[in-house]
């Protein structure tokens, strides 16, 4: 699949990641980039898998408040 995608879109196959949906990719990313002592920021009403993946990676969740159920960039920058 990676080879076909790379050929079709003119990309390098070794730079592509394929998964079984966004949850699979989130798990891979959290396992690669997060470890005990790290912090991961996400918004309070964001995708529920963020909290699960952060905890499973041993990192600490930092939750930014939202405004009207919408991500607030200033709140994210200020946590």
N, CA, C and O atoms as CSV, one atom per row, in Angstrom:
chain,resi,resn,atom,element,x,y,z
A,1,UNK,N,N,0.816,-1.172,0.000
A,1,UNK,CA,C,0.000,0.000,0.000
A,1,UNK,C,C,0.874,1.255,0.000
A,1,UNK,O,O,0.605,2.212,-0.726
A,2,UNK,N,N,1.915,1.234,0.820
A,2,UNK,CA,C,2.790,2.413,0.879
A,2,UNK,C,C,3.456,2.667,-0.467
A,2,UNK,O,O,3.580,3.812,-0.900
A,3,UNK,N,N,3.877,1.605,-1.117
A,3,UNK,CA,C,4.517,1.755,-2.429
A,3,UNK,C,C,3.546,2.347,-3.445
A,3,UNK,O,O,3.917,3.230,-4.219
A,4,UNK,N,N,2.310,1.867,-3.446
A,4,UNK,CA,C,1.310,2.365,-4.388
A,4,UNK,C,C,0.991,3.835,-4.120
A,4,UNK,O,O,0.889,4.631,-5.054
A,5,UNK,N,N,0.836,4.193,-2.855
A,5,UNK,CA,C,0.573,5.585,-2.511
A,5,UNK,C,C,1.741,6.484,-2.895
A,5,UNK,O,O,1.553,7.573,-3.437
A,6,UNK,N,N,2.932,6.017,-2.608
A,6,UNK,CA,C,4.125,6.802,-2.933
A,6,UNK,C,C,4.231,7.045,-4.431
A,6,UNK,O,O,4.518,8.159,-4.870
A,7,UNK,N,N,4.000,6.002,-5.207
A,7,UNK,CA,C,4.071,6.126,-6.661
A,7,UNK,C,C,2.994,7.082,-7.186
A,7,UNK,O,O,3.268,7.933,-8.033
A,8,UNK,N,N,1.789,6.933,-6.683
A,8,UNK,CA,C,0.674,7.759,-7.142
A,8,UNK,C,C,0.871,9.234,-6.835
A,8,UNK,O,O,0.552,10.088,-7.662
A,9,UNK,N,N,1.395,9.538,-5.653
A,9,UNK,CA,C,1.503,10.925,-5.216
A,9,UNK,C,C,2.925,11.486,-5.239
A,9,UNK,O,O,3.161,12.601,-4.774
A,10,UNK,N,N,3.876,10.713,-5.782
A,10,UNK,CA,C,5.248,11.192,-5.891
A,10,UNK,C,C,5.930,11.374,-4.547
A,10,UNK,O,O,6.644,12.354,-4.335
A,11,UNK,N,N,5.709,10.429,-3.635
A,11,UNK,CA,C,6.276,10.501,-2.289
A,11,UNK,C,C,7.264,9.364,-2.064
A,11,UNK,O,O,7.375,8.453,-2.885
A,12,UNK,N,N,7.973,9.426,-0.955
A,12,UNK,CA,C,8.878,8.349,-0.573
A,12,UNK,C,C,8.111,7.372,0.313
A,12,UNK,O,O,7.557,7.763,1.341
A,13,UNK,N,N,8.079,6.115,-0.083
A,13,UNK,CA,C,7.301,5.103,0.637
A,13,UNK,C,C,7.746,4.972,2.095
A,13,UNK,O,O,6.913,4.750,2.974
A,14,UNK,N,N,9.038,5.105,2.360
A,14,UNK,CA,C,9.517,4.947,3.732
A,14,UNK,C,C,9.145,6.124,4.633
A,14,UNK,O,O,9.461,6.112,5.822
A,15,UNK,N,N,8.484,7.129,4.084
A,15,UNK,CA,C,8.029,8.277,4.871
A,15,UNK,C,C,6.526,8.252,5.113
A,15,UNK,O,O,5.967,9.201,5.664
A,16,UNK,N,N,5.870,7.165,4.703
A,16,UNK,CA,C,4.427,7.030,4.874
A,16,UNK,C,C,4.112,6.035,5.983
A,16,UNK,O,O,4.807,5.034,6.158
A,17,UNK,N,N,3.058,6.328,6.723
A,17,UNK,CA,C,2.562,5.429,7.769
A,17,UNK,C,C,1.130,5.072,7.417
A,17,UNK,O,O,0.319,5.948,7.118
A,18,UNK,N,N,0.825,3.797,7.452
A,18,UNK,CA,C,-0.540,3.348,7.210
A,18,UNK,C,C,-1.071,2.708,8.483
A,18,UNK,O,O,-0.325,2.086,9.240
A,19,UNK,N,N,-2.356,2.866,8.706
A,19,UNK,CA,C,-2.958,2.269,9.884
A,19,UNK,C,C,-4.415,1.945,9.624
A,19,UNK,O,O,-4.966,2.267,8.571
A,20,UNK,N,N,-5.021,1.307,10.596
A,20,UNK,CA,C,-6.432,0.927,10.498
A,20,UNK,C,C,-7.291,2.029,11.113
A,20,UNK,O,O,-7.997,1.795,12.094
A,21,UNK,N,N,-7.232,3.209,10.546
A,21,UNK,CA,C,-8.002,4.346,11.040
A,21,UNK,C,C,-7.181,5.272,11.903
A,21,UNK,O,O,-6.028,4.992,12.233
A,22,UNK,N,N,-7.799,6.382,12.260
A,22,UNK,CA,C,-7.091,7.421,13.014
A,22,UNK,C,C,-6.663,6.930,14.393
A,22,UNK,O,O,-5.603,7.330,14.874
A,23,UNK,N,N,-7.448,6.080,15.041
A,23,UNK,CA,C,-7.067,5.574,16.357
A,23,UNK,C,C,-5.757,4.801,16.292
A,23,UNK,O,O,-4.913,4.936,17.178
A,24,UNK,N,N,-5.585,4.005,15.267
A,24,UNK,CA,C,-4.360,3.239,15.096
A,24,UNK,C,C,-3.156,4.164,14.933
A,24,UNK,O,O,-2.102,3.922,15.521
A,25,UNK,N,N,-3.309,5.207,14.148
A,25,UNK,CA,C,-2.224,6.161,13.931
A,25,UNK,C,C,-1.913,6.914,15.220
A,25,UNK,O,O,-0.744,7.141,15.532
A,26,UNK,N,N,-2.941,7.306,15.974
A,26,UNK,CA,C,-2.717,7.992,17.249
A,26,UNK,C,C,-1.930,7.127,18.224
A,26,UNK,O,O,-1.048,7.618,18.927
A,27,UNK,N,N,-2.250,5.847,18.264
A,27,UNK,CA,C,-1.510,4.933,19.133
A,27,UNK,C,C,-0.044,4.891,18.711
A,27,UNK,O,O,0.848,4.987,19.555
A,28,UNK,N,N,0.208,4.750,17.419
A,28,UNK,CA,C,1.593,4.708,16.934
A,28,UNK,C,C,2.351,5.992,17.271
A,28,UNK,O,O,3.484,5.938,17.750
A,29,UNK,N,N,1.738,7.123,17.027
A,29,UNK,CA,C,2.387,8.412,17.299
A,29,UNK,C,C,2.667,8.579,18.796
A,29,UNK,O,O,3.757,9.005,19.180
A,30,UNK,N,N,1.693,8.248,19.633
A,30,UNK,CA,C,1.903,8.409,21.071
A,30,UNK,C,C,2.994,7.476,21.581
A,30,UNK,O,O,3.764,7.860,22.461
A,31,UNK,N,N,3.076,6.274,21.054
A,31,UNK,CA,C,4.111,5.330,21.503
A,31,UNK,C,C,5.514,5.783,21.069
A,31,UNK,O,O,6.495,5.542,21.772
A,32,UNK,N,N,5.593,6.428,19.927
A,32,UNK,CA,C,6.887,6.884,19.414
A,32,UNK,C,C,7.367,8.145,20.139
A,32,UNK,O,O,8.545,8.261,20.477
A,33,UNK,N,N,6.449,9.085,20.374
A,33,UNK,CA,C,6.861,10.394,20.847
A,33,UNK,C,C,6.647,10.656,22.334
A,33,UNK,O,O,7.224,11.603,22.868
A,34,UNK,N,N,5.840,9.852,23.018
A,34,UNK,CA,C,5.559,10.112,24.430
A,34,UNK,C,C,6.161,9.047,25.321
A,34,UNK,O,O,6.192,7.865,24.980
A,35,UNK,N,N,6.639,9.495,26.472
A,35,UNK,CA,C,7.143,8.568,27.469
A,35,UNK,C,C,6.930,9.165,28.855
A,35,UNK,O,O,6.501,10.313,28.975
A,36,UNK,N,N,7.219,8.414,29.882
A,36,UNK,CA,C,7.048,8.891,31.251
A,36,UNK,C,C,7.814,10.199,31.430
A,36,UNK,O,O,8.973,10.314,31.033
A,37,UNK,N,N,7.153,11.174,32.029
A,37,UNK,CA,C,7.760,12.485,32.244
A,37,UNK,C,C,7.376,13.507,31.194
A,37,UNK,O,O,7.552,14.707,31.405
A,38,UNK,N,N,6.849,13.049,30.058
A,38,UNK,CA,C,6.390,13.971,29.013
A,38,UNK,C,C,4.976,14.437,29.331
A,38,UNK,O,O,4.259,13.814,30.115
A,39,UNK,N,N,4.591,15.545,28.706
A,39,UNK,CA,C,3.232,16.040,28.801
A,39,UNK,C,C,2.644,16.149,27.404
A,39,UNK,O,O,3.346,16.483,26.449
A,40,UNK,N,N,1.360,15.869,27.290
A,40,UNK,CA,C,0.661,16.001,26.014
A,40,UNK,C,C,-0.557,16.894,26.234
A,40,UNK,O,O,-1.345,16.670,27.152
A,41,UNK,N,N,-0.700,17.898,25.391
A,41,UNK,CA,C,-1.799,18.851,25.507
A,41,UNK,C,C,-2.886,18.501,24.498
A,41,UNK,O,O,-2.612,18.235,23.327
A,42,UNK,N,N,-4.122,18.507,24.980
A,42,UNK,CA,C,-5.285,18.357,24.102
A,42,UNK,C,C,-6.445,19.106,24.743
A,42,UNK,O,O,-6.380,19.468,25.917
A,43,UNK,N,N,-7.499,19.336,23.980
A,43,UNK,CA,C,-8.615,20.113,24.498
A,43,UNK,C,C,-9.634,19.231,25.214
A,43,UNK,O,O,-9.719,18.027,24.972
A,44,UNK,N,N,-10.410,19.866,26.106
A,44,UNK,CA,C,-11.283,19.111,27.009
A,44,UNK,C,C,-12.356,18.281,26.314
A,44,UNK,O,O,-12.746,17.238,26.840
A,45,UNK,N,N,-12.841,18.699,25.170
A,45,UNK,CA,C,-13.861,17.926,24.476
A,45,UNK,C,C,-13.324,17.320,23.177
A,45,UNK,O,O,-14.093,16.984,22.276
A,46,UNK,N,N,-12.012,17.187,23.091
A,46,UNK,CA,C,-11.394,16.594,21.908
A,46,UNK,C,C,-11.630,15.094,21.857
A,46,UNK,O,O,-12.370,14.547,22.674
A,47,UNK,N,N,-11.015,14.448,20.920
A,47,UNK,CA,C,-11.146,13.012,20.700
A,47,UNK,C,C,-10.783,12.248,21.975
A,47,UNK,O,O,-9.704,12.460,22.526
A,48,UNK,N,N,-11.657,11.368,22.450
A,48,UNK,CA,C,-11.434,10.694,23.732
A,48,UNK,C,C,-10.216,9.766,23.737
A,48,UNK,O,O,-9.723,9.403,24.805
A,49,UNK,N,N,-9.738,9.388,22.586
A,49,UNK,CA,C,-8.559,8.521,22.527
A,49,UNK,C,C,-7.289,9.244,22.958
A,49,UNK,O,O,-6.312,8.596,23.333
A,50,UNK,N,N,-7.282,10.584,22.912
A,50,UNK,CA,C,-6.085,11.320,23.339
A,50,UNK,C,C,-5.732,10.964,24.778
A,50,UNK,O,O,-4.583,10.631,25.068
A,51,UNK,N,N,-6.697,11.031,25.670
A,51,UNK,CA,C,-6.436,10.738,27.082
A,51,UNK,C,C,-5.968,9.301,27.274
A,51,UNK,O,O,-5.053,9.037,28.054
A,52,UNK,N,N,-6.592,8.388,26.566
A,52,UNK,CA,C,-6.232,6.972,26.688
A,52,UNK,C,C,-4.816,6.726,26.192
A,52,UNK,O,O,-4.039,6.041,26.856
A,53,UNK,N,N,-4.473,7.273,25.038
A,53,UNK,CA,C,-3.141,7.066,24.470
A,53,UNK,C,C,-2.049,7.723,25.298
A,53,UNK,O,O,-0.966,7.162,25.463
A,54,UNK,N,N,-2.332,8.908,25.818
A,54,UNK,CA,C,-1.339,9.595,26.657
A,54,UNK,C,C,-1.066,8.763,27.905
A,54,UNK,O,O,0.088,8.536,28.267
A,55,UNK,N,N,-2.120,8.314,28.555
A,55,UNK,CA,C,-1.954,7.510,29.767
A,55,UNK,C,C,-1.231,6.202,29.472
A,55,UNK,O,O,-0.349,5.801,30.231
A,56,UNK,N,N,-1.587,5.540,28.392
A,56,UNK,CA,C,-0.944,4.273,28.028
A,56,UNK,C,C,0.540,4.456,27.728
A,56,UNK,O,O,1.328,3.525,27.893
A,57,UNK,N,N,0.919,5.643,27.293
A,57,UNK,CA,C,2.321,5.921,26.984
A,57,UNK,C,C,3.118,6.304,28.227
A,57,UNK,O,O,4.342,6.418,28.170
A,58,UNK,N,N,2.425,6.503,29.355
A,58,UNK,CA,C,3.110,6.877,30.586
A,58,UNK,C,C,3.301,8.375,30.731
A,58,UNK,O,O,3.914,8.836,31.694
A,59,UNK,N,N,2.785,9.133,29.785
A,59,UNK,CA,C,2.926,10.584,29.840
A,59,UNK,C,C,1.790,11.182,30.671
A,59,UNK,O,O,0.885,10.475,31.115
A,60,UNK,N,N,1.858,12.492,30.869
A,60,UNK,CA,C,0.863,13.210,31.647
A,60,UNK,C,C,-0.025,14.032,30.731
A,60,UNK,O,O,0.468,14.744,29.856
A,61,UNK,N,N,-1.337,13.937,30.932
A,61,UNK,CA,C,-2.291,14.731,30.150
A,61,UNK,C,C,-2.358,16.148,30.684
A,61,UNK,O,O,-2.367,16.371,31.895
A,62,UNK,N,N,-2.407,17.101,29.769
A,62,UNK,CA,C,-2.632,18.503,30.099
A,62,UNK,C,C,-3.820,18.927,29.243
A,62,UNK,O,O,-3.736,18.964,28.016
A,63,UNK,N,N,-4.925,19.247,29.910
A,63,UNK,CA,C,-6.169,19.528,29.195
A,63,UNK,C,C,-6.434,21.031,29.149
A,63,UNK,O,O,-6.490,21.702,30.180
A,64,UNK,N,N,-6.595,21.540,27.934
A,64,UNK,CA,C,-6.904,22.960,27.734
A,64,UNK,C,C,-8.414,23.133,27.633
A,64,UNK,O,O,-9.090,22.365,26.948
A,65,UNK,N,N,-8.934,24.136,28.311
A,65,UNK,CA,C,-10.369,24.434,28.261
A,65,UNK,C,C,-10.762,24.892,26.860
A,65,UNK,O,O,-9.962,25.476,26.130
A,66,UNK,N,N,-12.007,24.613,26.506
A,66,UNK,CA,C,-12.554,25.054,25.222
A,66,UNK,C,C,-13.549,26.187,25.446
A,66,UNK,O,O,-14.038,26.386,26.558
A,67,UNK,N,N,-13.842,26.924,24.385
A,67,UNK,CA,C,-14.877,27.952,24.401
A,67,UNK,C,C,-16.002,27.492,23.490
A,67,UNK,O,O,-15.791,27.275,22.297
A,68,UNK,N,N,-17.195,27.343,24.048
A,68,UNK,CA,C,-18.352,26.930,23.258
A,68,UNK,C,C,-18.087,25.632,22.483
A,68,UNK,O,O,-18.452,25.502,21.315
A,69,UNK,N,N,-17.447,24.685,23.160
A,69,UNK,CA,C,-17.130,23.372,22.568
A,69,UNK,C,C,-16.213,23.482,21.353
A,69,UNK,O,O,-16.271,22.654,20.443
A,70,UNK,N,N,-15.372,24.504,21.346
A,70,UNK,CA,C,-14.432,24.743,20.247
A,70,UNK,C,C,-13.037,24.933,20.830
A,70,UNK,O,O,-12.873,25.584,21.861
A,71,UNK,N,N,-12.044,24.370,20.173
A,71,UNK,CA,C,-10.665,24.536,20.639
A,71,UNK,C,C,-10.323,26.014,20.726
A,71,UNK,O,O,-10.619,26.788,19.816
A,72,UNK,N,N,-9.692,26.396,21.837
A,72,UNK,CA,C,-9.283,27.778,22.085
A,72,UNK,C,C,-7.762,27.819,22.018
A,72,UNK,O,O,-7.079,27.355,22.931
A,73,UNK,N,N,-7.244,28.372,20.940
A,73,UNK,CA,C,-5.794,28.378,20.725
A,73,UNK,C,C,-5.072,29.078,21.878
A,73,UNK,O,O,-4.027,28.608,22.327
A,74,UNK,N,N,-5.609,30.175,22.350
A,74,UNK,CA,C,-4.967,30.876,23.464
A,74,UNK,C,C,-4.911,30.007,24.709
A,74,UNK,O,O,-3.904,30.008,25.416
A,75,UNK,N,N,-5.982,29.262,24.988
A,75,UNK,CA,C,-5.990,28.360,26.147
A,75,UNK,C,C,-4.945,27.264,25.977
A,75,UNK,O,O,-4.273,26.891,26.938
A,76,UNK,N,N,-4.809,26.754,24.773
A,76,UNK,CA,C,-3.802,25.713,24.513
A,76,UNK,C,C,-2.404,26.270,24.748
A,76,UNK,O,O,-1.571,25.615,25.374
A,77,UNK,N,N,-2.147,27.458,24.256
A,77,UNK,CA,C,-0.818,28.071,24.413
A,77,UNK,C,C,-0.497,28.443,25.848
A,77,UNK,O,O,0.671,28.576,26.212
A,78,UNK,N,N,-1.540,28.613,26.675
A,78,UNK,CA,C,-1.328,29.069,28.046
A,78,UNK,C,C,-1.418,27.987,29.116
A,78,UNK,O,O,-1.360,28.300,30.306
A,79,UNK,N,N,-1.557,26.722,28.725
A,79,UNK,CA,C,-1.611,25.661,29.750
A,79,UNK,C,C,-0.226,25.290,30.199
A,79,UNK,O,O,-0.067,24.419,31.054
